Amino acid sequence: MPKIILITHQKGGVGKSTLTFNLAQNIAANSKVAVLDFDLQGSLSQLKELVTDFEIITYQDKLENISELDYDFIFIDTPPYLSNHLPKLISLVDLIIVPTKAGILDLLAIKSTLAIIEQEQRIEDTLVVFNMIKPNTTLTLDILIGLEEYNVKIANTHISDLVSFTRSVLLKGVTNDKNAQKQIDQLTTEILLRLI
């Protein structure tokens, strides 16, 4: 049975698809990986012909069969709004990753996503990842304080707002940038440890 990882946040622009791509690319070095592009915008599906290290599957409305797919890991990239399918997806997965930027509007938006996860009683299987973080900002601490009420685990690794992450989907990862690769490696390790 594959380990299934949901990447979700109701707010657009928090880097869900780019983070999904880089985690899948990183784990695909040693495992059979697929990305289920659940986002109707199809950002990752448009890369199907370019990606060779893992498979990108366009959403086909067959949620029940996800765990039967022949992969070691399946990442699910979700749309930038609260889909009616989100509660069902939450119930099917092993880990929920909620990427967020360190901004006040991001904090307000993440609360709706975390409320659904909490309602489905999956907070203990959730990891909030600070993504696209600007250097030398104090907002990260403000957001951490704002998230305390949810008792949700925050990843130790923060993903910086680096150009190499933006370019990674064309360059098949961030291997040309040691700092970016180190961050993705550290986050990958955190995720794998949560899945044990």
Biotite code that builds the C-alpha atoms (Angstrom):
import biotite.structure as struc

atoms = struc.array([
    struc.Atom([0.000, 0.000, 0.000], chain_id="A", res_id=1, res_name="MET", atom_name="CA", element="C"),
    struc.Atom([1.359, 3.428, -0.872], chain_id="A", res_id=2, res_name="PRO", atom_name="CA", element="C"),
    struc.Atom([1.930, 6.191, 1.632], chain_id="A", res_id=3, res_name="LYS", atom_name="CA", element="C"),
    struc.Atom([-0.452, 8.974, 0.597], chain_id="A", res_id=4, res_name="ILE", atom_name="CA", element="C"),
    struc.Atom([0.410, 12.610, 1.295], chain_id="A", res_id=5, res_name="ILE", atom_name="CA", element="C"),
    struc.Atom([-2.111, 15.407, 0.825], chain_id="A", res_id=6, res_name="LEU", atom_name="CA", element="C"),
    struc.Atom([-0.823, 18.934, 0.132], chain_id="A", res_id=7, res_name="ILE", atom_name="CA", element="C"),
    struc.Atom([-3.652, 21.356, 0.861], chain_id="A", res_id=8, res_name="THR", atom_name="CA", element="C"),
    struc.Atom([-4.463, 24.953, 1.790], chain_id="A", res_id=9, res_name="HIS", atom_name="CA", element="C"),
    struc.Atom([-7.492, 26.923, 0.701], chain_id="A", res_id=10, res_name="GLN", atom_name="CA", element="C"),
    struc.Atom([-5.378, 29.949, -0.210], chain_id="A", res_id=11, res_name="LYS", atom_name="CA", element="C"),
    struc.Atom([-3.764, 30.238, -3.604], chain_id="A", res_id=12, res_name="GLY", atom_name="CA", element="C"),
    struc.Atom([-0.172, 31.368, -4.020], chain_id="A", res_id=13, res_name="GLY", atom_name="CA", element="C"),
    struc.Atom([1.296, 29.471, -1.046], chain_id="A", res_id=14, res_name="VAL", atom_name="CA", element="C"),
    struc.Atom([3.351, 27.202, -3.311], chain_id="A", res_id=15, res_name="GLY", atom_name="CA", element="C"),
    struc.Atom([1.401, 23.932, -3.023], chain_id="A", res_id=16, res_name="LYS", atom_name="CA", element="C"),
    struc.Atom([2.173, 22.688, -6.533], chain_id="A", res_id=17, res_name="SER", atom_name="CA", element="C"),
    struc.Atom([5.846, 23.684, -6.455], chain_id="A", res_id=18, res_name="THR", atom_name="CA", element="C"),
    struc.Atom([6.332, 22.080, -3.036], chain_id="A", res_id=19, res_name="LEU", atom_name="CA", element="C"),
    struc.Atom([4.495, 18.937, -4.212], chain_id="A", res_id=20, res_name="THR", atom_name="CA", element="C"),
    struc.Atom([6.710, 18.755, -7.292], chain_id="A", res_id=21, res_name="PHE", atom_name="CA", element="C"),
    struc.Atom([9.958, 19.139, -5.343], chain_id="A", res_id=22, res_name="ASN", atom_name="CA", element="C"),
    struc.Atom([9.027, 16.613, -2.658], chain_id="A", res_id=23, res_name="LEU", atom_name="CA", element="C"),
    struc.Atom([7.932, 14.084, -5.296], chain_id="A", res_id=24, res_name="ALA", atom_name="CA", element="C"),
    struc.Atom([11.110, 14.691, -7.292], chain_id="A", res_id=25, res_name="GLN", atom_name="CA", element="C"),
    struc.Atom([13.240, 14.242, -4.176], chain_id="A", res_id=26, res_name="ASN", atom_name="CA", element="C"),
    struc.Atom([11.564, 11.037, -2.997], chain_id="A", res_id=27, res_name="ILE", atom_name="CA", element="C"),
    struc.Atom([11.481, 9.599, -6.540], chain_id="A", res_id=28, res_name="ALA", atom_name="CA", element="C"),
    struc.Atom([15.251, 9.184, -6.411], chain_id="A", res_id=29, res_name="ALA", atom_name="CA", element="C"),
    struc.Atom([14.699, 6.049, -4.277], chain_id="A", res_id=30, res_name="ASN", atom_name="CA", element="C"),
    struc.Atom([10.994, 5.185, -4.597], chain_id="A", res_id=31, res_name="SER", atom_name="CA", element="C"),
    struc.Atom([8.160, 4.771, -7.069], chain_id="A", res_id=32, res_name="LYS", atom_name="CA", element="C"),
    struc.Atom([6.203, 8.030, -6.839], chain_id="A", res_id=33, res_name="VAL", atom_name="CA", element="C"),
    struc.Atom([3.061, 9.508, -8.351], chain_id="A", res_id=34, res_name="ALA", atom_name="CA", element="C"),
    struc.Atom([1.431, 12.913, -8.060], chain_id="A", res_id=35, res_name="VAL", atom_name="CA", element="C"),
    struc.Atom([-2.333, 13.079, -8.308], chain_id="A", res_id=36, res_name="LEU", atom_name="CA", element="C"),
    struc.Atom([-3.135, 16.521, -9.693], chain_id="A", res_id=37, res_name="ASP", atom_name="CA", element="C"),
    struc.Atom([-6.464, 17.246, -8.054], chain_id="A", res_id=38, res_name="PHE", atom_name="CA", element="C"),
    struc.Atom([-6.288, 20.935, -8.957], chain_id="A", res_id=39, res_name="ASP", atom_name="CA", element="C"),
    struc.Atom([-8.619, 21.645, -11.893], chain_id="A", res_id=40, res_name="LEU", atom_name="CA", element="C"),
    struc.Atom([-6.137, 24.313, -13.066], chain_id="A", res_id=41, res_name="GLN", atom_name="CA", element="C"),
    struc.Atom([-3.922, 21.331, -13.875], chain_id="A", res_id=42, res_name="GLY", atom_name="CA", element="C"),
    struc.Atom([-0.617, 23.081, -13.201], chain_id="A", res_id=43, res_name="SER", atom_name="CA", element="C"),
    struc.Atom([1.274, 19.847, -12.619], chain_id="A", res_id=44, res_name="LEU", atom_name="CA", element="C"),
    struc.Atom([-0.652, 17.904, -15.275], chain_id="A", res_id=45, res_name="SER", atom_name="CA", element="C"),
    struc.Atom([0.778, 20.275, -17.868], chain_id="A", res_id=46, res_name="GLN", atom_name="CA", element="C"),
    struc.Atom([4.240, 18.939, -16.969], chain_id="A", res_id=47, res_name="LEU", atom_name="CA", element="C"),
    struc.Atom([3.350, 15.290, -17.685], chain_id="A", res_id=48, res_name="LYS", atom_name="CA", element="C"),
    struc.Atom([5.486, 15.094, -20.804], chain_id="A", res_id=49, res_name="GLU", atom_name="CA", element="C"),
    struc.Atom([8.492, 16.755, -19.149], chain_id="A", res_id=50, res_name="LEU", atom_name="CA", element="C"),
    struc.Atom([8.624, 14.697, -15.958], chain_id="A", res_id=51, res_name="VAL", atom_name="CA", element="C"),
    struc.Atom([10.455, 11.377, -16.134], chain_id="A", res_id=52, res_name="THR", atom_name="CA", element="C"),
    struc.Atom([11.263, 10.529, -12.494], chain_id="A", res_id=53, res_name="ASP", atom_name="CA", element="C"),
    struc.Atom([7.683, 10.190, -11.273], chain_id="A", res_id=54, res_name="PHE", atom_name="CA", element="C"),
    struc.Atom([4.217, 9.938, -12.755], chain_id="A", res_id=55, res_name="GLU", atom_name="CA", element="C"),
    struc.Atom([1.640, 12.729, -12.833], chain_id="A", res_id=56, res_name="ILE", atom_name="CA", element="C"),
    struc.Atom([-1.951, 11.522, -12.837], chain_id="A", res_id=57, res_name="ILE", atom_name="CA", element="C"),
    struc.Atom([-4.781, 13.890, -13.691], chain_id="A", res_id=58, res_name="THR", atom_name="CA", element="C"),
    struc.Atom([-7.719, 13.628, -11.297], chain_id="A", res_id=59, res_name="TYR", atom_name="CA", element="C"),
    struc.Atom([-10.339, 11.206, -12.636], chain_id="A", res_id=60, res_name="GLN", atom_name="CA", element="C"),
    struc.Atom([-12.935, 11.221, -9.800], chain_id="A", res_id=61, res_name="ASP", atom_name="CA", element="C"),
    struc.Atom([-11.873, 7.806, -8.452], chain_id="A", res_id=62, res_name="LYS", atom_name="CA", element="C"),
    struc.Atom([-10.971, 8.603, -4.877], chain_id="A", res_id=63, res_name="LEU", atom_name="CA", element="C"),
    struc.Atom([-11.687, 5.124, -3.547], chain_id="A", res_id=64, res_name="GLU", atom_name="CA", element="C"),
    struc.Atom([-8.991, 3.544, -5.725], chain_id="A", res_id=65, res_name="ASN", atom_name="CA", element="C"),
    struc.Atom([-6.081, 5.751, -4.669], chain_id="A", res_id=66, res_name="ILE", atom_name="CA", element="C"),
    struc.Atom([-4.734, 3.285, -2.099], chain_id="A", res_id=67, res_name="SER", atom_name="CA", element="C"),
    struc.Atom([-4.776, 0.495, -4.712], chain_id="A", res_id=68, res_name="GLU", atom_name="CA", element="C"),
    struc.Atom([-2.377, 2.270, -7.077], chain_id="A", res_id=69, res_name="LEU", atom_name="CA", element="C"),
    struc.Atom([1.030, 0.621, -7.426], chain_id="A", res_id=70, res_name="ASP", atom_name="CA", element="C"),
    struc.Atom([3.337, 3.281, -5.970], chain_id="A", res_id=71, res_name="TYR", atom_name="CA", element="C"),
    struc.Atom([5.418, 3.697, -2.837], chain_id="A", res_id=72, res_name="ASP", atom_name="CA", element="C"),
    struc.Atom([4.279, 7.303, -2.374], chain_id="A", res_id=73, res_name="PHE", atom_name="CA", element="C"),
    struc.Atom([1.366, 9.280, -3.782], chain_id="A", res_id=74, res_name="ILE", atom_name="CA", element="C"),
    struc.Atom([1.202, 13.051, -3.403], chain_id="A", res_id=75, res_name="PHE", atom_name="CA", element="C"),
    struc.Atom([-2.139, 14.778, -3.897], chain_id="A", res_id=76, res_name="ILE", atom_name="CA", element="C"),
    struc.Atom([-2.001, 18.410, -5.024], chain_id="A", res_id=77, res_name="ASP", atom_name="CA", element="C"),
    struc.Atom([-5.258, 20.231, -4.228], chain_id="A", res_id=78, res_name="THR", atom_name="CA", element="C"),
    struc.Atom([-6.896, 23.384, -5.610], chain_id="A", res_id=79, res_name="PRO", atom_name="CA", element="C"),
    struc.Atom([-6.684, 26.824, -3.956], chain_id="A", res_id=80, res_name="PRO", atom_name="CA", element="C"),
    struc.Atom([-10.158, 26.598, -2.458], chain_id="A", res_id=81, res_name="TYR", atom_name="CA", element="C"),
    struc.Atom([-11.956, 24.270, -0.077], chain_id="A", res_id=82, res_name="LEU", atom_name="CA", element="C"),
    struc.Atom([-13.153, 21.458, -2.331], chain_id="A", res_id=83, res_name="SER", atom_name="CA", element="C"),
    struc.Atom([-16.161, 19.318, -1.443], chain_id="A", res_id=84, res_name="ASN", atom_name="CA", element="C"),
    struc.Atom([-13.778, 16.365, -1.771], chain_id="A", res_id=85, res_name="HIS", atom_name="CA", element="C"),
    struc.Atom([-11.419, 17.620, 0.952], chain_id="A", res_id=86, res_name="LEU", atom_name="CA", element="C"),
    struc.Atom([-13.034, 15.730, 3.884], chain_id="A", res_id=87, res_name="PRO", atom_name="CA", element="C"),
    struc.Atom([-12.928, 12.476, 1.877], chain_id="A", res_id=88, res_name="LYS", atom_name="CA", element="C"),
    struc.Atom([-9.316, 13.081, 0.851], chain_id="A", res_id=89, res_name="LEU", atom_name="CA", element="C"),
    struc.Atom([-8.367, 13.808, 4.467], chain_id="A", res_id=90, res_name="ILE", atom_name="CA", element="C"),
    struc.Atom([-9.827, 10.467, 5.506], chain_id="A", res_id=91, res_name="SER", atom_name="CA", element="C"),
    struc.Atom([-7.798, 8.556, 2.862], chain_id="A", res_id=92, res_name="LEU", atom_name="CA", element="C"),
    struc.Atom([-4.314, 9.905, 3.465], chain_id="A", res_id=93, res_name="VAL", atom_name="CA", element="C"),
    struc.Atom([-1.444, 9.102, 5.805], chain_id="A", res_id=94, res_name="ASP", atom_name="CA", element="C"),
    struc.Atom([-0.153, 12.662, 6.163], chain_id="A", res_id=95, res_name="LEU", atom_name="CA", element="C"),
    struc.Atom([-1.552, 16.133, 5.494], chain_id="A", res_id=96, res_name="ILE", atom_name="CA", element="C"),
    struc.Atom([0.876, 18.925, 4.637], chain_id="A", res_id=97, res_name="ILE", atom_name="CA", element="C"),
    struc.Atom([-0.423, 22.477, 4.844], chain_id="A", res_id=98, res_name="VAL", atom_name="CA", element="C"),
    struc.Atom([2.077, 24.872, 3.258], chain_id="A", res_id=99, res_name="PRO", atom_name="CA", element="C"),
    struc.Atom([1.678, 28.503, 4.259], chain_id="A", res_id=100, res_name="THR", atom_name="CA", element="C"),
    struc.Atom([3.426, 31.779, 3.785], chain_id="A", res_id=101, res_name="LYS", atom_name="CA", element="C"),
    struc.Atom([4.163, 33.912, 6.812], chain_id="A", res_id=102, res_name="ALA", atom_name="CA", element="C"),
    struc.Atom([1.480, 36.559, 6.352], chain_id="A", res_id=103, res_name="GLY", atom_name="CA", element="C"),
    struc.Atom([-1.587, 37.708, 8.250], chain_id="A", res_id=104, res_name="ILE", atom_name="CA", element="C"),
    struc.Atom([-3.946, 36.818, 5.368], chain_id="A", res_id=105, res_name="LEU", atom_name="CA", element="C"),
    struc.Atom([-2.316, 33.390, 5.171], chain_id="A", res_id=106, res_name="ASP", atom_name="CA", element="C"),
    struc.Atom([-2.997, 32.861, 8.875], chain_id="A", res_id=107, res_name="LEU", atom_name="CA", element="C"),
    struc.Atom([-6.639, 33.822, 8.432], chain_id="A", res_id=108, res_name="LEU", atom_name="CA", element="C"),
    struc.Atom([-6.979, 31.466, 5.443], chain_id="A", res_id=109, res_name="ALA", atom_name="CA", element="C"),
    struc.Atom([-5.211, 28.516, 7.082], chain_id="A", res_id=110, res_name="ILE", atom_name="CA", element="C"),
    struc.Atom([-7.741, 28.487, 9.915], chain_id="A", res_id=111, res_name="LYS", atom_name="CA", element="C"),
    struc.Atom([-10.525, 27.283, 7.577], chain_id="A", res_id=112, res_name="SER", atom_name="CA", element="C"),
    struc.Atom([-8.322, 24.480, 6.284], chain_id="A", res_id=113, res_name="THR", atom_name="CA", element="C"),
    struc.Atom([-7.255, 23.433, 9.780], chain_id="A", res_id=114, res_name="LEU", atom_name="CA", element="C"),
    struc.Atom([-10.868, 23.551, 10.964], chain_id="A", res_id=115, res_name="ALA", atom_name="CA", element="C"),
    struc.Atom([-11.834, 20.917, 8.360], chain_id="A", res_id=116, res_name="ILE", atom_name="CA", element="C"),
    struc.Atom([-8.832, 18.785, 9.311], chain_id="A", res_id=117, res_name="ILE", atom_name="CA", element="C"),
    struc.Atom([-9.759, 19.131, 12.978], chain_id="A", res_id=118, res_name="GLU", atom_name="CA", element="C"),
    struc.Atom([-13.390, 18.220, 12.216], chain_id="A", res_id=119, res_name="GLN", atom_name="CA", element="C"),
    struc.Atom([-12.130, 15.034, 10.516], chain_id="A", res_id=120, res_name="GLU", atom_name="CA", element="C"),
    struc.Atom([-9.981, 14.364, 13.628], chain_id="A", res_id=121, res_name="GLN", atom_name="CA", element="C"),
    struc.Atom([-6.696, 14.355, 11.676], chain_id="A", res_id=122, res_name="ARG", atom_name="CA", element="C"),
    struc.Atom([-4.769, 17.211, 13.322], chain_id="A", res_id=123, res_name="ILE", atom_name="CA", element="C"),
    struc.Atom([-2.220, 14.708, 14.704], chain_id="A", res_id=124, res_name="GLU", atom_name="CA", element="C"),
    struc.Atom([-1.498, 13.649, 11.091], chain_id="A", res_id=125, res_name="ASP", atom_name="CA", element="C"),
    struc.Atom([-0.962, 17.232, 9.913], chain_id="A", res_id=126, res_name="THR", atom_name="CA", element="C"),
    struc.Atom([2.265, 19.135, 9.339], chain_id="A", res_id=127, res_name="LEU", atom_name="CA", element="C"),
    struc.Atom([2.248, 22.882, 8.640], chain_id="A", res_id=128, res_name="VAL", atom_name="CA", element="C"),
    struc.Atom([5.186, 23.916, 6.450], chain_id="A", res_id=129, res_name="VAL", atom_name="CA", element="C"),
    struc.Atom([6.316, 27.523, 6.246], chain_id="A", res_id=130, res_name="PHE", atom_name="CA", element="C"),
    struc.Atom([6.885, 27.960, 2.514], chain_id="A", res_id=131, res_name="ASN", atom_name="CA", element="C"),
    struc.Atom([8.264, 30.794, 0.380], chain_id="A", res_id=132, res_name="MET", atom_name="CA", element="C"),
    struc.Atom([9.668, 32.480, 3.488], chain_id="A", res_id=133, res_name="ILE", atom_name="CA", element="C"),
    struc.Atom([11.411, 35.813, 3.046], chain_id="A", res_id=134, res_name="LYS", atom_name="CA", element="C"),
    struc.Atom([14.713, 36.169, 4.929], chain_id="A", res_id=135, res_name="PRO", atom_name="CA", element="C"),
    struc.Atom([14.884, 38.197, 8.133], chain_id="A", res_id=136, res_name="ASN", atom_name="CA", element="C"),
    struc.Atom([11.141, 38.413, 8.702], chain_id="A", res_id=137, res_name="THR", atom_name="CA", element="C"),
    struc.Atom([9.493, 38.472, 12.117], chain_id="A", res_id=138, res_name="THR", atom_name="CA", element="C"),
    struc.Atom([6.107, 37.496, 10.685], chain_id="A", res_id=139, res_name="LEU", atom_name="CA", element="C"),
    struc.Atom([6.949, 33.801, 11.039], chain_id="A", res_id=140, res_name="THR", atom_name="CA", element="C"),
    struc.Atom([6.880, 34.159, 14.836], chain_id="A", res_id=141, res_name="LEU", atom_name="CA", element="C"),
    struc.Atom([3.527, 35.998, 14.658], chain_id="A", res_id=142, res_name="ASP", atom_name="CA", element="C"),
    struc.Atom([2.049, 33.164, 12.599], chain_id="A", res_id=143, res_name="ILE", atom_name="CA", element="C"),
    struc.Atom([3.458, 30.535, 14.982], chain_id="A", res_id=144, res_name="LEU", atom_name="CA", element="C"),
    struc.Atom([1.678, 32.240, 17.867], chain_id="A", res_id=145, res_name="ILE", atom_name="CA", element="C"),
    struc.Atom([-1.535, 32.410, 15.830], chain_id="A", res_id=146, res_name="GLY", atom_name="CA", element="C"),
    struc.Atom([-1.382, 28.654, 15.139], chain_id="A", res_id=147, res_name="LEU", atom_name="CA", element="C"),
    struc.Atom([-0.946, 27.653, 18.790], chain_id="A", res_id=148, res_name="GLU", atom_name="CA", element="C"),
    struc.Atom([-4.694, 27.241, 19.302], chain_id="A", res_id=149, res_name="GLU", atom_name="CA", element="C"),
    struc.Atom([-4.733, 24.332, 16.819], chain_id="A", res_id=150, res_name="TYR", atom_name="CA", element="C"),
    struc.Atom([-2.072, 22.229, 18.522], chain_id="A", res_id=151, res_name="ASN", atom_name="CA", element="C"),
    struc.Atom([-0.768, 21.389, 15.050], chain_id="A", res_id=152, res_name="VAL", atom_name="CA", element="C"),
    struc.Atom([2.800, 20.265, 14.347], chain_id="A", res_id=153, res_name="LYS", atom_name="CA", element="C"),
    struc.Atom([4.946, 22.858, 12.572], chain_id="A", res_id=154, res_name="ILE", atom_name="CA", element="C"),
    struc.Atom([7.792, 21.559, 10.405], chain_id="A", res_id=155, res_name="ALA", atom_name="CA", element="C"),
    struc.Atom([11.242, 22.426, 11.699], chain_id="A", res_id=156, res_name="ASN", atom_name="CA", element="C"),
    struc.Atom([12.325, 23.068, 8.114], chain_id="A", res_id=157, res_name="THR", atom_name="CA", element="C"),
    struc.Atom([11.228, 26.330, 6.526], chain_id="A", res_id=158, res_name="HIS", atom_name="CA", element="C"),
    struc.Atom([11.360, 26.581, 2.733], chain_id="A", res_id=159, res_name="ILE", atom_name="CA", element="C"),
    struc.Atom([12.848, 29.870, 1.574], chain_id="A", res_id=160, res_name="SER", atom_name="CA", element="C"),
    struc.Atom([11.584, 32.085, -1.215], chain_id="A", res_id=161, res_name="ASP", atom_name="CA", element="C"),
    struc.Atom([14.371, 31.138, -3.628], chain_id="A", res_id=162, res_name="LEU", atom_name="CA", element="C"),
    struc.Atom([14.336, 31.550, -7.408], chain_id="A", res_id=163, res_name="VAL", atom_name="CA", element="C"),
    struc.Atom([15.591, 27.969, -7.758], chain_id="A", res_id=164, res_name="SER", atom_name="CA", element="C"),
    struc.Atom([12.290, 26.670, -6.321], chain_id="A", res_id=165, res_name="PHE", atom_name="CA", element="C"),
    struc.Atom([10.356, 28.676, -8.908], chain_id="A", res_id=166, res_name="THR", atom_name="CA", element="C"),
    struc.Atom([12.536, 27.293, -11.704], chain_id="A", res_id=167, res_name="ARG", atom_name="CA", element="C"),
    struc.Atom([12.598, 23.755, -10.309], chain_id="A", res_id=168, res_name="SER", atom_name="CA", element="C"),
    struc.Atom([9.671, 22.474, -12.363], chain_id="A", res_id=169, res_name="VAL", atom_name="CA", element="C"),
    struc.Atom([11.601, 23.206, -15.566], chain_id="A", res_id=170, res_name="LEU", atom_name="CA", element="C"),
    struc.Atom([14.976, 22.041, -14.232], chain_id="A", res_id=171, res_name="LEU", atom_name="CA", element="C"),
    struc.Atom([13.605, 18.800, -12.691], chain_id="A", res_id=172, res_name="LYS", atom_name="CA", element="C"),
    struc.Atom([14.397, 19.815, -9.123], chain_id="A", res_id=173, res_name="GLY", atom_name="CA", element="C"),
    struc.Atom([16.721, 22.072, -7.194], chain_id="A", res_id=174, res_name="VAL", atom_name="CA", element="C"),
    struc.Atom([19.941, 20.054, -7.396], chain_id="A", res_id=175, res_name="THR", atom_name="CA", element="C"),
    struc.Atom([21.808, 23.075, -8.824], chain_id="A", res_id=176, res_name="ASN", atom_name="CA", element="C"),
    struc.Atom([21.195, 25.082, -5.625], chain_id="A", res_id=177, res_name="ASP", atom_name="CA", element="C"),
    struc.Atom([22.795, 23.555, -2.520], chain_id="A", res_id=178, res_name="LYS", atom_name="CA", element="C"),
    struc.Atom([20.735, 25.670, -0.107], chain_id="A", res_id=179, res_name="ASN", atom_name="CA", element="C"),
    struc.Atom([17.425, 24.796, -1.773], chain_id="A", res_id=180, res_name="ALA", atom_name="CA", element="C"),
    struc.Atom([18.367, 21.102, -2.026], chain_id="A", res_id=181, res_name="GLN", atom_name="CA", element="C"),
    struc.Atom([19.340, 21.065, 1.661], chain_id="A", res_id=182, res_name="LYS", atom_name="CA", element="C"),
    struc.Atom([15.938, 22.502, 2.609], chain_id="A", res_id=183, res_name="GLN", atom_name="CA", element="C"),
    struc.Atom([14.032, 19.956, 0.497], chain_id="A", res_id=184, res_name="ILE", atom_name="CA", element="C"),
    struc.Atom([16.203, 17.126, 1.864], chain_id="A", res_id=185, res_name="ASP", atom_name="CA", element="C"),
    struc.Atom([15.512, 18.224, 5.454], chain_id="A", res_id=186, res_name="GLN", atom_name="CA", element="C"),
    struc.Atom([11.771, 18.536, 4.840], chain_id="A", res_id=187, res_name="LEU", atom_name="CA", element="C"),
    struc.Atom([11.730, 15.149, 3.071], chain_id="A", res_id=188, res_name="THR", atom_name="CA", element="C"),
    struc.Atom([13.388, 13.592, 6.117], chain_id="A", res_id=189, res_name="THR", atom_name="CA", element="C"),
    struc.Atom([10.813, 15.178, 8.444], chain_id="A", res_id=190, res_name="GLU", atom_name="CA", element="C"),
    struc.Atom([7.985, 13.845, 6.280], chain_id="A", res_id=191, res_name="ILE", atom_name="CA", element="C"),
    struc.Atom([9.427, 10.335, 6.067], chain_id="A", res_id=192, res_name="LEU", atom_name="CA", element="C"),
    struc.Atom([9.888, 10.221, 9.838], chain_id="A", res_id=193, res_name="LEU", atom_name="CA", element="C"),
    struc.Atom([6.239, 11.213, 10.297], chain_id="A", res_id=194, res_name="ARG", atom_name="CA", element="C"),
    struc.Atom([5.180, 8.342, 8.014], chain_id="A", res_id=195, res_name="LEU", atom_name="CA", element="C"),
    struc.Atom([7.035, 5.618, 9.935], chain_id="A", res_id=196, res_name="ILE", atom_name="CA", element="C"),
])
